[in-house]
Amino acid sequence: MPTHNNEDVTIRRLLAEHEDRPRAYRFPRIYLDVGAHDPHTTSNTHGFYLEGWRGVDVEPLPALAAKLREAHPENHVFQCAVGDVDDGLMSLYVPDRSDILGLATLDPAIAVRHVETGFGRFQAQQVEVHRLATILESIDLDGEDIAFMSMDVEGFEAAALRGLDLRRNHPFVLAIEATIPNTRIPSWATWEPYVLENGYEFVEFDGCNRFYRLKG
């Protein structure tokens, strides 16, 4: 179960560094994967699931959501996009090529960029959009906290994060894609202040993702 950039290795290390401390809080084996994509290719969380972790997968594309339900039968799988509104519809720009479905985006400018750089046609599909806060309120996690969140939403990070109340639902580790999709151009200036002002500290950048952990 390869990841894009060994994100799972970094997540495991950050969790282990905390749990190795004397009297440290022991994390429940629960995760949140936003933009979960295909569980069998470049998934940040499928390896955790196979080890007994459980959690929440959020994926707007029907074919990929179906794969997630099959591979993660004990998870909560939501077929929707995420943003800062509830019960809305948005256009998701989806590539015609099945091998690059991970480039599907809610940002039309990013879709245009992909077309201009040779990725073929992108077509708009209407998808449901919900806030992450609403999604988490709709399920029963037995009162447990979420150990970590992986977020890969192809340029829609700011709205996705605004839809999550980080004071109420505060995963210890956040792994967030932080460059303009398919480039090395930084994109975190629009959303990092929200993360930092809600009790997180930046810990590292792997060239694609920025990792944060809850202070204290």
SVG drawing of the C-alpha trace seen along z (x, -y; Angstrom):
<svg xmlns="http://www.w3.org/2000/svg" viewBox="-29 -33 40 39">
<polyline fill="none" stroke="black" stroke-width="0.4" points="0.0,0.0 2.4,-2.7 1.9,-6.3 2.8,-9.3 5.6,-10.4 5.9,-8.1 3.2,-10.1 2.2,-7.1 5.8,-6.8 5.8,-10.4 2.4,-10.1 3.5,-6.9 6.7,-8.6 4.9,-11.7 2.4,-9.6 5.1,-7.4 7.2,-10.3 4.2,-11.4 3.3,-8.0 6.9,-7.3 6.7,-10.2 6.1,-9.3 2.4,-9.4 1.5,-10.3 -2.0,-10.0 -2.5,-6.8 -4.2,-7.4 -7.3,-5.5 -6.7,-3.7 -9.1,-6.1 -8.2,-8.2 -9.9,-10.6 -9.0,-10.4 -10.3,-13.3 -9.9,-12.8 -9.3,-9.1 -9.1,-8.1 -8.2,-4.5 -7.5,-2.3 -5.1,-0.1 -3.0,-2.8 -1.1,-5.6 -3.4,-5.5 -2.1,-7.2 -4.4,-5.1 -5.0,-1.6 -2.0,-0.2 -3.4,-1.5 -6.8,0.2 -5.1,3.5 -3.4,3.2 -6.8,2.8 -7.3,-0.9 -10.7,-2.2 -12.0,-5.5 -13.8,-7.8 -13.1,-7.9 -14.4,-10.8 -14.3,-10.5 -16.6,-12.3 -16.1,-9.9 -18.6,-7.1 -16.3,-4.4 -13.6,-5.2 -16.1,-5.4 -17.3,-1.9 -13.8,-0.6 -13.4,-2.1 -16.6,-0.5 -15.3,2.9 -11.8,2.5 -12.8,0.8 -16.1,2.5 -15.8,1.4 -15.2,-2.3 -17.6,-5.1 -17.4,-5.9 -18.9,-9.2 -19.4,-9.8 -19.1,-13.6 -16.8,-16.5 -16.0,-18.7 -16.2,-22.5 -17.5,-25.2 -21.2,-24.6 -23.7,-21.8 -26.1,-20.1 -24.9,-21.9 -23.8,-20.8 -20.6,-21.8 -19.0,-21.0 -16.1,-18.5 -13.9,-18.6 -12.9,-15.0 -10.3,-13.8 -11.4,-11.5 -8.4,-9.4 -9.1,-6.7 -5.4,-6.6 -5.3,-10.2 -8.6,-10.4 -6.6,-11.7 -6.4,-15.0 -10.2,-15.6 -10.7,-19.0 -13.4,-21.5 -11.2,-24.4 -11.9,-25.2 -8.6,-27.1 -6.7,-24.0 -8.6,-21.9 -7.8,-24.4 -4.1,-24.2 -4.1,-20.4 -5.7,-20.6 -3.1,-23.1 -0.2,-20.9 -1.3,-17.9 -3.6,-15.8 -6.5,-15.7 -10.1,-16.6 -11.8,-17.3 -15.6,-17.2 -17.8,-18.7 -19.8,-16.4 -22.2,-17.6 -21.3,-16.2 -22.7,-16.8 -20.7,-19.0 -20.7,-18.8 -18.7,-20.3 -16.4,-17.8 -17.9,-19.0 -21.3,-17.8 -19.9,-14.5 -18.3,-13.8 -21.4,-14.8 -23.4,-12.3 -21.5,-9.2 -20.7,-7.5 -17.0,-7.2 -17.8,-6.0 -16.5,-9.2 -13.0,-8.6 -10.8,-11.3 -9.2,-11.0 -5.5,-10.2 -4.7,-11.8 -6.2,-13.3 -4.9,-13.0 -6.2,-15.6 -5.7,-15.6 -8.4,-17.8 -6.6,-19.1 -6.5,-22.8 -9.7,-23.1 -7.9,-22.9 -9.0,-26.3 -12.7,-25.6 -12.3,-22.0 -10.5,-23.1 -13.0,-25.9 -15.7,-23.2 -13.9,-21.4 -14.1,-22.8 -10.5,-22.1 -11.3,-23.1 -14.0,-20.4 -12.5,-17.7 -8.8,-18.0 -6.7,-15.1 -3.3,-15.0 -1.5,-14.9 -2.6,-16.7 -1.1,-15.7 -2.3,-18.2 -1.3,-18.5 0.3,-21.9 1.3,-22.6 -0.7,-23.5 -1.7,-20.1 1.0,-18.4 3.5,-21.2 6.0,-22.2 4.4,-25.7 3.4,-26.4 -0.3,-26.9 -0.5,-26.8 -0.7,-30.6 -4.4,-30.6 -5.2,-28.0 -2.2,-27.5 -3.2,-30.5 -6.4,-28.7 -4.5,-25.6 -2.0,-27.5 -4.6,-29.6 -6.5,-26.5 -3.8,-25.0 -1.4,-23.3 2.2,-23.7 4.0,-23.0 6.5,-20.2 7.7,-19.4 7.3,-19.7 8.1,-16.8 8.0,-18.8 4.3,-18.1 2.6,-17.8 2.8,-19.9 2.5,-18.1 1.2,-19.6 0.6,-18.3 -1.6,-19.5 0.3,-21.5 0.6,-20.2"/>
</svg>
